[in-house]
Amino acid sequence: MKNIMYRDAILEALDEEMARDDSVFNMGEDVGFLGGNFKTTVGLMEKYGDLRCKDTPISEAGFVGLGVGAALRGLRPVVELMFGDFLMVAMDQICNQMAKITYMSGGQANVPMVIRLPMGGGRSSAAQHSQSFHAWMAHCPGMKVAVPSTAAEAKGLLKTAIRDNNPVVFFEHKMLYTVKFDVPEDEDYTIPFGQARMVSEGKDITVVTNSLMTIKAEKAIKKLEKEGYTVDHIDLRTIVPLDTDTIIKSVKKTGKLIIIDEGHESFGISGEIATRIMPDVFYDLEAPVKRLGTADVPLPFSPALEFPLIPDEKRIYAAIKELL
């Protein structure tokens, strides 16, 4: 194992996959000369050349469409959007082209393409640069959706995504890029999609999280453990496919469930999970399923207004304690 930053784990995954497979290439705004807005592509242009690490114009619809075309011709594009909010600029290419072509062609064409993008608040980047759109992408059939919470998850899931013959939308939380984690020293390290990670195991309550919420919840759970509680903490890793089996098995054991997600609570991931598992756990529940998410308002620019809207360690602790 080695201890590296989240962003360096992503860079390693890209570098190793580009070295392994000549059909893999990277493109996006500032990914070349500047090494990416969050420094996840540093040195790739120098190592692989301008054609395999391509700076693009500020035209998401254009270069996402270019990625779709390249994938149809047998390449494996990894397209980086500078912010997840910019998905909306390219929604026609993503949801009407990338996600649907395999179905509309009767399986004659595949789109082995990855879209990488930062998600989430916490940097006071205001309402148009702080959103979490993973639920939007999960609502559009034909794509896989990954939400890694650690550097190990980021590297293993990204390598799996690049090798997948289906389109994948890969959400990286911008507040994790400079956080260090232990990562296996293995160039063939991959993580299967649809298999959640058990962060901790216990008997008192099930806590389901993804992305940065996993790290925040882990801190709150350690405080609860000092009080004598034990917790089944499940990190989803991917939401399409969704590992409902692990959640159901855990809830049958603990009888209590809280789902913590940075997306807005309304029409989001937490409500979907609660509904999906209900037929299997209804008679095992000792209390209603609880949800915790970001308030249903656009995120403000002011830190004093922004931070209270996003679940933090204190709010997570209080929510779990209340259900206990």
Phi and psi restraints in degrees (value plus and minus 20) as a CYANA .aco file:
   2 LYS   PHI    -154.5  -114.5
   2 LYS   PSI     133.8   173.8
   3 ASN   PHI    -123.2   -83.2
   3 ASN   PSI      88.5   128.5
   4 ILE   PHI    -156.4  -116.4
   4 ILE   PSI     145.4   185.4
   5 MET   PHI     -94.9   -54.9
   5 MET   PSI     132.8   172.8
   6 TYR   PHI     -71.3   -31.3
   6 TYR   PSI     -65.9   -25.9
   7 ARG   PHI     -86.5   -46.5
   7 ARG   PSI     -52.9   -12.9
   8 ASP   PHI     -92.6   -52.6
   8 ASP   PSI     -49.8    -9.8
   9 ALA   PHI     -86.7   -46.7
   9 ALA   PSI     -58.4   -18.4
  10 ILE   PHI     -85.6   -45.6
  10 ILE   PSI     -64.2   -24.2
  11 LEU   PHI     -80.2   -40.2
  11 LEU   PSI     -62.7   -22.7
  12 GLU   PHI     -81.0   -41.0
  12 GLU   PSI     -63.4   -23.4
  13 ALA   PHI     -81.8   -41.8
  13 ALA   PSI     -65.0   -25.0
  14 LEU   PHI     -82.2   -42.2
  14 LEU   PSI     -66.8   -26.8
  15 ASP   PHI     -81.1   -41.1
  15 ASP   PSI     -67.0   -27.0
  16 GLU   PHI     -86.2   -46.2
  16 GLU   PSI     -58.5   -18.5
  17 GLU   PHI     -94.1   -54.1
  17 GLU   PSI     -53.9   -13.9
  18 MET   PHI     -88.3   -48.3
  18 MET   PSI     -55.5   -15.5
  19 ALA   PHI     -91.2   -51.2
  19 ALA   PSI     -55.2   -15.2
  20 ARG   PHI     -94.3   -54.3
  20 ARG   PSI     -54.9   -14.9
  21 ASP   PHI    -157.0  -117.0
  21 ASP   PSI      94.5   134.5
  22 ASP   PHI     -85.9   -45.9
  22 ASP   PSI     -34.8     5.2
  23 SER   PHI    -102.5   -62.5
  23 SER   PSI     -29.5    10.5
  24 VAL   PHI    -103.3   -63.3
  24 VAL   PSI     107.8   147.8
  25 PHE   PHI    -161.5  -121.5
  25 PHE   PSI     141.0   181.0
  26 ASN   PHI    -140.5  -100.5
  26 ASN   PSI     117.7   157.7
  27 MET   PHI    -170.5  -130.5
  27 MET   PSI     136.0   176.0
  28 GLY   PHI     140.0   180.0
  28 GLY   PSI     160.0   200.0
  29 GLU   PHI     -94.0   -54.0
  29 GLU   PSI     100.5   140.5
  30 ASP   PHI      48.0    88.0
  30 ASP   PSI      -0.7    39.3
  31 VAL   PHI     -97.7   -57.7
  31 VAL   PSI     -37.8     2.2
  32 GLY   PHI    -109.6   -69.6
  32 GLY   PSI    -108.4   -68.4
  33 PHE   PHI     -81.0   -41.0
  33 PHE   PSI     -55.9   -15.9
  34 LEU   PHI    -111.6   -71.6
  34 LEU   PSI     -30.4     9.6
  35 GLY   PHI      54.3    94.3
  35 GLY   PSI       1.7    41.7
  36 GLY   PHI      72.7   112.7
  36 GLY   PSI     128.5   168.5
  37 ASN   PHI     -80.9   -40.9
  37 ASN   PSI     -52.7   -12.7
  38 PHE   PHI    -132.5   -92.5
  38 PHE   PSI       0.0    40.0
  39 LYS   PHI      40.9    80.9
  39 LYS   PSI      21.9    61.9
  40 THR   PHI    -118.6   -78.6
  40 THR   PSI     -24.0    16.0
  41 THR   PHI    -147.6  -107.6
  41 THR   PSI       3.3    43.3
  42 VAL   PHI     -80.3   -40.3
  42 VAL   PSI     106.7   146.7
  43 GLY   PHI      66.7   106.7
  43 GLY   PSI     -27.0    13.0
  44 LEU   PHI     -91.5   -51.5
  44 LEU   PSI     -56.3   -16.3
  45 MET   PHI     -84.8   -44.8
  45 MET   PSI     -62.7   -22.7
  46 GLU   PHI     -83.9   -43.9
  46 GLU   PSI     -56.3   -16.3
  47 LYS   PHI    -101.2   -61.2
  47 LYS   PSI     -59.4   -19.4
  48 TYR   PHI    -133.1   -93.1
  48 TYR   PSI     -26.9    13.1
  49 GLY   PHI      71.5   111.5
  49 GLY   PSI     147.9   187.9
  50 ASP   PHI     -85.9   -45.9
  50 ASP   PSI     -49.7    -9.7
  51 LEU   PHI     -96.4   -56.4
  51 LEU   PSI     -44.4    -4.4
  52 ARG   PHI    -124.9   -84.9
  52 ARG   PSI     -25.7    14.3
  53 CYS   PHI    -159.5  -119.5
  53 CYS   PSI      71.0   111.0
  54 LYS   PHI    -127.0   -87.0
  54 LYS   PSI     100.3   140.3
  55 ASP   PHI     -91.9   -51.9
  55 ASP   PSI     117.5   157.5
  56 THR   PHI    -138.2   -98.2
  56 THR   PSI     141.7   181.7
  57 PRO   PHI     -86.7   -46.7
  57 PRO   PSI     147.6   187.6
  58 ILE   PHI     -99.4   -59.4
  58 ILE   PSI      56.9    96.9
  59 SER   PHI    -172.9  -132.9
  59 SER   PSI      61.4   101.4
  60 GLU   PHI     -78.1   -38.1
  60 GLU   PSI     -63.0   -23.0
  61 ALA   PHI     -80.2   -40.2
  61 ALA   PSI     -57.0   -17.0
  62 GLY   PHI     -88.5   -48.5
  62 GLY   PSI     -71.9   -31.9
  63 PHE   PHI    -102.4   -62.4
  63 PHE   PSI     -41.0    -1.0
  64 VAL   PHI     -88.5   -48.5
  64 VAL   PSI     -60.8   -20.8
  65 GLY   PHI     -82.6   -42.6
  65 GLY   PSI     -59.1   -19.1
  66 LEU   PHI     -81.0   -41.0
  66 LEU   PSI     -59.2   -19.2
  67 GLY   PHI     -83.4   -43.4
  67 GLY   PSI     -62.1   -22.1
  68 VAL   PHI     -79.9   -39.9
  68 VAL   PSI     -65.6   -25.6
  69 GLY   PHI     -82.9   -42.9
  69 GLY   PSI     -61.2   -21.2
  70 ALA   PHI     -84.8   -44.8
  70 ALA   PSI     -60.1   -20.1
  71 ALA   PHI     -84.1   -44.1
  71 ALA   PSI     -59.2   -19.2
  72 LEU   PHI     -85.3   -45.3
  72 LEU   PSI     -44.4    -4.4
  73 ARG   PHI    -113.8   -73.8
  73 ARG   PSI     -10.9    29.1
  74 GLY   PHI      83.8   123.8
  74 GLY   PSI     -20.4    19.6
  75 LEU   PHI    -109.4   -69.4
  75 LEU   PSI     151.5   191.5
  76 ARG   PHI    -145.0  -105.0
  76 ARG   PSI      62.6   102.6
  77 PRO   PHI     -95.0   -55.0
  77 PRO   PSI     121.3   161.3
  78 VAL   PHI    -135.2   -95.2
  78 VAL   PSI      87.1   127.1
  79 VAL   PHI    -120.0   -80.0
  79 VAL   PSI     104.8   144.8
  80 GLU   PHI    -123.2   -83.2
  80 GLU   PSI     106.3   146.3
  81 LEU   PHI    -118.1   -78.1
  81 LEU   PSI     115.1   155.1
  82 MET   PHI     -81.1   -41.1
  82 MET   PSI     -56.3   -16.3
  83 PHE   PHI    -158.7  -118.7
  83 PHE   PSI     125.7   165.7
  84 GLY   PHI     -80.5   -40.5
  84 GLY   PSI     -47.5    -7.5
  85 ASP   PHI     -79.3   -39.3
  85 ASP   PSI     -44.7    -4.7
  86 PHE   PHI     -98.7   -58.7
  86 PHE   PSI     -20.6    19.4
  87 LEU   PHI     -73.4   -33.4
  87 LEU   PSI     -57.9   -17.9
  88 MET   PHI     -82.1   -42.1
  88 MET   PSI     -49.2    -9.2
  89 VAL   PHI     -88.1   -48.1
  89 VAL   PSI     -45.6    -5.6
  90 ALA   PHI    -138.3   -98.3
  90 ALA   PSI       2.8    42.8
  91 MET   PHI     -81.7   -41.7
  91 MET   PSI     -53.0   -13.0
  92 ASP   PHI     -84.7   -44.7
  92 ASP   PSI     -65.0   -25.0
  93 GLN   PHI     -85.8   -45.8
  93 GLN   PSI     -55.9   -15.9
  94 ILE   PHI     -96.1   -56.1
  94 ILE   PSI     -74.9   -34.9
  95 CYS   PHI    -109.0   -69.0
  95 CYS   PSI     -47.1    -7.1
  96 ASN   PHI    -117.9   -77.9
  96 ASN   PSI     -38.1     1.9
  97 GLN   PHI    -135.1   -95.1
  97 GLN   PSI     -88.7   -48.7
  98 MET   PHI     -73.9   -33.9
  98 MET   PSI     -65.6   -25.6
  99 ALA   PHI     -97.4   -57.4
  99 ALA   PSI     -43.4    -3.4
 100 LYS   PHI    -126.9   -86.9
 100 LYS   PSI     -37.4     2.6
 101 ILE   PHI     -81.3   -41.3
 101 ILE   PSI     -60.5   -20.5
 102 THR   PHI     -79.1   -39.1
 102 THR   PSI     -62.6   -22.6
 103 TYR   PHI     -89.2   -49.2
 103 TYR   PSI     -65.8   -25.8
 104 MET   PHI     -90.1   -50.1
 104 MET   PSI     -40.7    -0.7
 105 SER   PHI    -115.8   -75.8
 105 SER   PSI     -14.7    25.3
 106 GLY   PHI      43.7    83.7
 106 GLY   PSI      11.6    51.6
 107 GLY   PHI      62.7   102.7
 107 GLY   PSI     -13.3    26.7
 108 GLN   PHI     -98.8   -58.8
 108 GLN   PSI     -39.9     0.1
 109 ALA   PHI    -150.0  -110.0
 109 ALA   PSI     119.9   159.9
 110 ASN   PHI    -136.3   -96.3
 110 ASN   PSI     135.1   175.1
 111 VAL   PHI    -144.7  -104.7
 111 VAL   PSI      60.2   100.2
 112 PRO   PHI     -99.0   -59.0
 112 PRO   PSI      62.0   102.0
 113 MET   PHI    -155.7  -115.7
 113 MET   PSI     122.4   162.4
 114 VAL   PHI    -139.3   -99.3
 114 VAL   PSI     113.9   153.9
 115 ILE   PHI    -129.7   -89.7
 115 ILE   PSI      97.3   137.3
 116 ARG   PHI    -118.8   -78.8
 116 ARG   PSI     120.7   160.7
 117 LEU   PHI    -182.4  -142.4
 117 LEU   PSI     124.6   164.6
 118 PRO   PHI     -97.8   -57.8
 118 PRO   PSI     127.2   167.2
 119 MET   PHI    -148.7  -108.7
 119 MET   PSI     145.4   185.4
 120 GLY   PHI      70.3   110.3
 120 GLY   PSI     145.7   185.7
 121 GLY   PHI    -119.3   -79.3
 121 GLY   PSI    -187.3  -147.3
 122 GLY   PHI      89.7   129.7
 122 GLY   PSI     -29.8    10.2
 123 ARG   PHI    -129.8   -89.8
 123 ARG   PSI     -13.5    26.5
 124 SER   PHI      34.1    74.1
 124 SER   PSI      30.5    70.5
 125 SER   PHI    -119.2   -79.2
 125 SER   PSI     -13.0    27.0
 126 ALA   PHI      54.4    94.4
 126 ALA   PSI    -198.0  -158.0
 127 ALA   PHI     -87.6   -47.6
 127 ALA   PSI     -44.2    -4.2
 128 GLN   PHI    -119.2   -79.2
 128 GLN   PSI     -14.5    25.5
 129 HIS   PHI    -158.7  -118.7
 129 HIS   PSI       2.6    42.6
 130 SER   PHI    -155.4  -115.4
 130 SER   PSI      -7.4    32.6
 131 GLN   PHI    -110.4   -70.4
 131 GLN   PSI     141.6   181.6
 132 SER   PHI    -141.4  -101.4
 132 SER   PSI      84.2   124.2
 133 PHE   PHI    -126.3   -86.3
 133 PHE   PSI       3.2    43.2
 134 HIS   PHI     -84.0   -44.0
 134 HIS   PSI     -53.2   -13.2
 135 ALA   PHI     -87.4   -47.4
 135 ALA   PSI     -55.8   -15.8
 136 TRP   PHI     -78.4   -38.4
 136 TRP   PSI     -67.9   -27.9
 137 MET   PHI     -88.5   -48.5
 137 MET   PSI     -55.2   -15.2
 138 ALA   PHI     -87.1   -47.1
 138 ALA   PSI     -44.1    -4.1
 139 HIS   PHI     -97.0   -57.0
 139 HIS   PSI     -34.0     6.0
 140 CYS   PHI    -121.0   -81.0
 140 CYS   PSI      87.1   127.1
 141 PRO   PHI     -82.5   -42.5
 141 PRO   PSI     126.7   166.7
 142 GLY   PHI      90.2   130.2
 142 GLY   PSI     -25.2    14.8
 143 MET   PHI    -146.6  -106.6
 143 MET   PSI     130.2   170.2
 144 LYS   PHI    -116.4   -76.4
 144 LYS   PSI     131.6   171.6
 145 VAL   PHI    -153.1  -113.1
 145 VAL   PSI     102.2   142.2
 146 ALA   PHI    -134.2   -94.2
 146 ALA   PSI     123.7   163.7
 147 VAL   PHI    -157.5  -117.5
 147 VAL   PSI      52.4    92.4
 148 PRO   PHI     -87.5   -47.5
 148 PRO   PSI     122.7   162.7
 149 SER   PHI    -125.9   -85.9
 149 SER   PSI     -38.9     1.1
 150 THR   PHI    -152.4  -112.4
 150 THR   PSI     151.5   191.5
 151 ALA   PHI     -84.5   -44.5
 151 ALA   PSI     -57.7   -17.7
 152 ALA   PHI     -83.5   -43.5
 152 ALA   PSI     -64.1   -24.1
 153 GLU   PHI     -84.4   -44.4
 153 GLU   PSI     -61.7   -21.7
 154 ALA   PHI     -79.9   -39.9
 154 ALA   PSI     -66.0   -26.0
 155 LYS   PHI     -89.1   -49.1
 155 LYS   PSI     -70.2   -30.2
 156 GLY   PHI     -83.8   -43.8
 156 GLY   PSI     -60.7   -20.7
 157 LEU   PHI     -92.9   -52.9
 157 LEU   PSI     -55.8   -15.8
 158 LEU   PHI     -87.2   -47.2
 158 LEU   PSI     -59.9   -19.9
 159 LYS   PHI     -84.1   -44.1
 159 LYS   PSI     -59.4   -19.4
 160 THR   PHI     -83.8   -43.8
 160 THR   PSI     -62.4   -22.4
 161 ALA   PHI     -81.8   -41.8
 161 ALA   PSI     -63.0   -23.0
 162 ILE   PHI     -85.7   -45.7
 162 ILE   PSI     -53.6   -13.6
 163 ARG   PHI    -102.8   -62.8
 163 ARG   PSI     -33.2     6.8
 164 ASP   PHI     -92.9   -52.9
 164 ASP   PSI     123.8   163.8
 165 ASN   PHI    -106.2   -66.2
 165 ASN   PSI     -17.6    22.4
 166 ASN   PHI    -127.9   -87.9
 166 ASN   PSI     137.7   177.7
 167 PRO   PHI     -88.4   -48.4
 167 PRO   PSI     120.0   160.0
 168 VAL   PHI    -149.5  -109.5
 168 VAL   PSI     113.7   153.7
 169 VAL   PHI    -124.8   -84.8
 169 VAL   PSI     103.4   143.4
 170 PHE   PHI    -137.7   -97.7
 170 PHE   PSI      85.8   125.8
 171 PHE   PHI    -113.1   -73.1
 171 PHE   PSI     102.5   142.5
 172 GLU   PHI    -133.7   -93.7
 172 GLU   PSI     105.5   145.5
 173 HIS   PHI     -96.8   -56.8
 173 HIS   PSI     108.1   148.1
 174 LYS   PHI     -86.1   -46.1
 174 LYS   PSI     -42.3    -2.3
 175 MET   PHI    -101.1   -61.1
 175 MET   PSI     -23.9    16.1
 176 LEU   PHI    -120.8   -80.8
 176 LEU   PSI     -34.1     5.9
 177 TYR   PHI     -73.3   -33.3
 177 TYR   PSI     -58.2   -18.2
 178 THR   PHI    -123.2   -83.2
 178 THR   PSI      -8.6    31.4
 179 VAL   PHI    -107.3   -67.3
 179 VAL   PSI     118.3   158.3
 180 LYS   PHI    -114.3   -74.3
 180 LYS   PSI     121.8   161.8
 181 PHE   PHI    -161.0  -121.0
 181 PHE   PSI     142.8   182.8
 182 ASP   PHI    -100.3   -60.3
 182 ASP   PSI     113.7   153.7
 183 VAL   PHI    -151.5  -111.5
 183 VAL   PSI     114.0   154.0
 184 PRO   PHI     -80.4   -40.4
 184 PRO   PSI     119.6   159.6
 185 GLU   PHI    -108.8   -68.8
 185 GLU   PSI      57.3    97.3
 186 ASP   PHI    -168.7  -128.7
 186 ASP   PSI      96.2   136.2
 187 GLU   PHI     -89.4   -49.4
 187 GLU   PSI     -33.0     7.0
 188 ASP   PHI    -128.8   -88.8
 188 ASP   PSI       2.1    42.1
 189 TYR   PHI     -94.8   -54.8
 189 TYR   PSI      96.0   136.0
 190 THR   PHI    -152.2  -112.2
 190 THR   PSI     139.8   179.8
 191 ILE   PHI    -144.8  -104.8
 191 ILE   PSI     105.6   145.6
 192 PRO   PHI     -84.6   -44.6
 192 PRO   PSI     123.5   163.5
 193 PHE   PHI     -92.7   -52.7
 193 PHE   PSI     128.4   168.4
 194 GLY   PHI      63.9   103.9
 194 GLY   PSI      -6.9    33.1
 195 GLN   PHI    -143.0  -103.0
 195 GLN   PSI      86.7   126.7
 196 ALA   PHI     -89.3   -49.3
 196 ALA   PSI     142.2   182.2
 197 ARG   PHI    -129.1   -89.1
 197 ARG   PSI     111.7   151.7
 198 MET   PHI    -104.1   -64.1
 198 MET   PSI      86.6   126.6
 199 VAL   PHI     -93.3   -53.3
 199 VAL   PSI     -61.2   -21.2
 200 SER   PHI    -170.2  -130.2
 200 SER   PSI     142.3   182.3
 201 GLU   PHI    -146.9  -106.9
 201 GLU   PSI     120.5   160.5
 202 GLY   PHI    -181.8  -141.8
 202 GLY   PSI    -188.7  -148.7
 203 LYS   PHI    -145.8  -105.8
 203 LYS   PSI     -28.4    11.6
 204 ASP   PHI    -110.0   -70.0
 204 ASP   PSI     -52.0   -12.0
 205 ILE   PHI    -183.6  -143.6
 205 ILE   PSI     131.8   171.8
 206 THR   PHI    -125.0   -85.0
 206 THR   PSI     108.2   148.2
 207 VAL   PHI    -138.3   -98.3
 207 VAL   PSI     101.7   141.7
 208 VAL   PHI    -131.2   -91.2
 208 VAL   PSI     108.5   148.5
 209 THR   PHI    -160.5  -120.5
 209 THR   PSI     153.3   193.3
 210 ASN   PHI    -171.7  -131.7
 210 ASN   PSI     139.5   179.5
 211 SER   PHI      32.0    72.0
 211 SER   PSI    -157.5  -117.5
 212 LEU   PHI     -81.7   -41.7
 212 LEU   PSI     -48.9    -8.9
 213 MET   PHI     -82.0   -42.0
 213 MET   PSI     -46.1    -6.1
 214 THR   PHI     -83.3   -43.3
 214 THR   PSI     -64.0   -24.0
 215 ILE   PHI     -88.3   -48.3
 215 ILE   PSI     -62.6   -22.6
 216 LYS   PHI     -85.6   -45.6
 216 LYS   PSI     -62.1   -22.1
 217 ALA   PHI     -86.0   -46.0
 217 ALA   PSI     -55.9   -15.9
 218 GLU   PHI     -79.3   -39.3
 218 GLU   PSI     -59.6   -19.6
 219 LYS   PHI     -87.5   -47.5
 219 LYS   PSI     -61.8   -21.8
 220 ALA   PHI     -85.3   -45.3
 220 ALA   PSI     -58.3   -18.3
 221 ILE   PHI     -87.4   -47.4
 221 ILE   PSI     -56.0   -16.0
 222 LYS   PHI     -81.5   -41.5
 222 LYS   PSI     -55.9   -15.9
 223 LYS   PHI     -87.0   -47.0
 223 LYS   PSI     -60.5   -20.5
 224 LEU   PHI     -86.8   -46.8
 224 LEU   PSI     -54.9   -14.9
 225 GLU   PHI     -84.7   -44.7
 225 GLU   PSI     -52.9   -12.9
 226 LYS   PHI     -87.3   -47.3
 226 LYS   PSI     -40.3    -0.3
 227 GLU   PHI    -111.9   -71.9
 227 GLU   PSI     -19.4    20.6
 228 GLY   PHI      83.2   123.2
 228 GLY   PSI     -20.5    19.5
 229 TYR   PHI    -106.8   -66.8
 229 TYR   PSI     131.9   171.9
 230 THR   PHI    -143.4  -103.4
 230 THR   PSI     122.6   162.6
 231 VAL   PHI    -150.9  -110.9
 231 VAL   PSI     112.3   152.3
 232 ASP   PHI    -103.3   -63.3
 232 ASP   PSI      87.4   127.4
 233 HIS   PHI    -128.3   -88.3
 233 HIS   PSI      97.5   137.5
 234 ILE   PHI    -131.3   -91.3
 234 ILE   PSI     101.9   141.9
 235 ASP   PHI    -117.6   -77.6
 235 ASP   PSI      96.8   136.8
 236 LEU   PHI     -82.9   -42.9
 236 LEU   PSI     -60.9   -20.9
 237 ARG   PHI      49.0    89.0
 237 ARG   PSI     -69.7   -29.7
 238 THR   PHI    -152.1  -112.1
 238 THR   PSI     126.6   166.6
 239 ILE   PHI    -127.2   -87.2
 239 ILE   PSI     -36.4     3.6
 240 VAL   PHI    -156.2  -116.2
 240 VAL   PSI      86.5   126.5
 241 PRO   PHI     -96.0   -56.0
 241 PRO   PSI     134.8   174.8
 242 LEU   PHI    -125.1   -85.1
 242 LEU   PSI     109.6   149.6
 243 ASP   PHI    -105.7   -65.7
 243 ASP   PSI      58.5    98.5
 244 THR   PHI     -92.9   -52.9
 244 THR   PSI     -47.5    -7.5
 245 ASP   PHI     -79.2   -39.2
 245 ASP   PSI     -64.0   -24.0
 246 THR   PHI     -84.2   -44.2
 246 THR   PSI     -59.9   -19.9
 247 ILE   PHI     -86.3   -46.3
 247 ILE   PSI     -66.1   -26.1
 248 ILE   PHI     -80.5   -40.5
 248 ILE   PSI     -66.4   -26.4
 249 LYS   PHI     -78.8   -38.8
 249 LYS   PSI     -61.6   -21.6
 250 SER   PHI     -88.1   -48.1
 250 SER   PSI     -65.4   -25.4
 251 VAL   PHI     -85.9   -45.9
 251 VAL   PSI     -54.6   -14.6
 252 LYS   PHI     -81.4   -41.4
 252 LYS   PSI     -49.2    -9.2
 253 LYS   PHI    -101.8   -61.8
 253 LYS   PSI     -64.3   -24.3
 254 THR   PHI    -112.9   -72.9
 254 THR   PSI     -50.7   -10.7
 255 GLY   PHI      59.3    99.3
 255 GLY   PSI     -20.8    19.2
 256 LYS   PHI    -158.5  -118.5
 256 LYS   PSI     122.0   162.0
 257 LEU   PHI    -161.3  -121.3
 257 LEU   PSI     112.0   152.0
 258 ILE   PHI    -147.8  -107.8
 258 ILE   PSI     114.1   154.1
 259 ILE   PHI    -132.5   -92.5
 259 ILE   PSI     104.2   144.2
 260 ILE   PHI    -138.0   -98.0
 260 ILE   PSI     101.6   141.6
 261 ASP   PHI    -164.0  -124.0
 261 ASP   PSI     118.3   158.3
 262 GLU   PHI     -93.5   -53.5
 262 GLU   PSI     -37.6     2.4
 263 GLY   PHI     -85.1   -45.1
 263 GLY   PSI     145.7   185.7
 264 HIS   PHI     -83.8   -43.8
 264 HIS   PSI     123.3   163.3
 265 GLU   PHI     -83.0   -43.0
 265 GLU   PSI     -59.2   -19.2
 266 SER   PHI     -88.3   -48.3
 266 SER   PSI     107.9   147.9
 267 PHE   PHI      40.0    80.0
 267 PHE   PSI      11.6    51.6
 268 GLY   PHI    -130.6   -90.6
 268 GLY   PSI    -184.5  -144.5
 269 ILE   PHI     -84.0   -44.0
 269 ILE   PSI     -60.5   -20.5
 270 SER   PHI     -82.9   -42.9
 270 SER   PSI     -62.8   -22.8
 271 GLY   PHI     -85.6   -45.6
 271 GLY   PSI     -56.5   -16.5
 272 GLU   PHI     -85.0   -45.0
 272 GLU   PSI     -64.7   -24.7
 273 ILE   PHI     -83.2   -43.2
 273 ILE   PSI     -66.3   -26.3
 274 ALA   PHI     -78.2   -38.2
 274 ALA   PSI     -61.6   -21.6
 275 THR   PHI     -90.2   -50.2
 275 THR   PSI     -61.2   -21.2
 276 ARG   PHI     -83.5   -43.5
 276 ARG   PSI     -60.0   -20.0
 277 ILE   PHI    -107.0   -67.0
 277 ILE   PSI     -33.8     6.2
 278 MET   PHI     -76.2   -36.2
 278 MET   PSI     -62.8   -22.8
 279 PRO   PHI     -79.1   -39.1
 279 PRO   PSI     -46.4    -6.4
 280 ASP   PHI    -112.9   -72.9
 280 ASP   PSI     -41.8    -1.8
 281 VAL   PHI    -140.9  -100.9
 281 VAL   PSI     -18.0    22.0
 282 PHE   PHI     -70.9   -30.9
 282 PHE   PSI     -67.2   -27.2
 283 TYR   PHI    -102.9   -62.9
 283 TYR   PSI     -24.7    15.3
 284 ASP   PHI    -115.4   -75.4
 284 ASP   PSI     -36.3     3.7
 285 LEU   PHI     -93.5   -53.5
 285 LEU   PSI     114.7   154.7
 286 GLU   PHI    -117.8   -77.8
 286 GLU   PSI     -29.2    10.8
 287 ALA   PHI    -177.6  -137.6
 287 ALA   PSI     138.5   178.5
 288 PRO   PHI     -79.8   -39.8
 288 PRO   PSI     128.2   168.2
 289 VAL   PHI     -82.3   -42.3
 289 VAL   PSI     115.1   155.1
 290 LYS   PHI    -127.7   -87.7
 290 LYS   PSI     123.6   163.6
 291 ARG   PHI    -142.4  -102.4
 291 ARG   PSI     127.7   167.7
 292 LEU   PHI    -159.9  -119.9
 292 LEU   PSI     104.5   144.5
 293 GLY   PHI    -170.0  -130.0
 293 GLY   PSI    -192.6  -152.6
 294 THR   PHI     -96.6   -56.6
 294 THR   PSI     120.8   160.8
 295 ALA   PHI     -77.6   -37.6
 295 ALA   PSI     130.5   170.5
 296 ASP   PHI    -101.2   -61.2
 296 ASP   PSI      40.7    80.7
 297 VAL   PHI    -160.7  -120.7
 297 VAL   PSI     133.8   173.8
 298 PRO   PHI     -79.4   -39.4
 298 PRO   PSI     121.9   161.9
 299 LEU   PHI     -91.5   -51.5
 299 LEU   PSI     107.6   147.6
 300 PRO   PHI     -93.4   -53.4
 300 PRO   PSI     142.4   182.4
 301 PHE   PHI     -96.3   -56.3
 301 PHE   PSI     -56.3   -16.3
 302 SER   PHI     -87.4   -47.4
 302 SER   PSI     105.3   145.3
 303 PRO   PHI     -77.7   -37.7
 303 PRO   PSI     -56.5   -16.5
 304 ALA   PHI     -84.1   -44.1
 304 ALA   PSI     -46.7    -6.7
 305 LEU   PHI    -114.4   -74.4
 305 LEU   PSI     -54.3   -14.3
 306 GLU   PHI     -89.8   -49.8
 306 GLU   PSI     -71.2   -31.2
 307 PHE   PHI     -80.5   -40.5
 307 PHE   PSI     -60.0   -20.0
 308 PRO   PHI     -86.0   -46.0
 308 PRO   PSI     -36.9     3.1
 309 LEU   PHI    -101.1   -61.1
 309 LEU   PSI     -44.6    -4.6
 310 ILE   PHI    -118.4   -78.4
 310 ILE   PSI     112.8   152.8
 311 PRO   PHI     -75.3   -35.3
 311 PRO   PSI     110.3   150.3
 312 ASP   PHI    -141.1  -101.1
 312 ASP   PSI    -197.9  -157.9
 313 GLU   PHI     -77.3   -37.3
 313 GLU   PSI     -61.7   -21.7
 314 LYS   PHI     -86.4   -46.4
 314 LYS   PSI     -64.6   -24.6
 315 ARG   PHI     -87.0   -47.0
 315 ARG   PSI     -57.6   -17.6
 316 ILE   PHI     -85.2   -45.2
 316 ILE   PSI     -66.1   -26.1
 317 TYR   PHI     -77.3   -37.3
 317 TYR   PSI     -66.8   -26.8
 318 ALA   PHI     -84.2   -44.2
 318 ALA   PSI     -60.1   -20.1
 319 ALA   PHI     -87.1   -47.1
 319 ALA   PSI     -62.9   -22.9
 320 ILE   PHI     -86.0   -46.0
 320 ILE   PSI     -64.2   -24.2
 321 LYS   PHI     -81.5   -41.5
 321 LYS   PSI     -59.7   -19.7
 322 GLU   PHI     -81.7   -41.7
 322 GLU   PSI     -62.4   -22.4
 323 LEU   PHI     -90.2   -50.2
 323 LEU   PSI     -54.3   -14.3
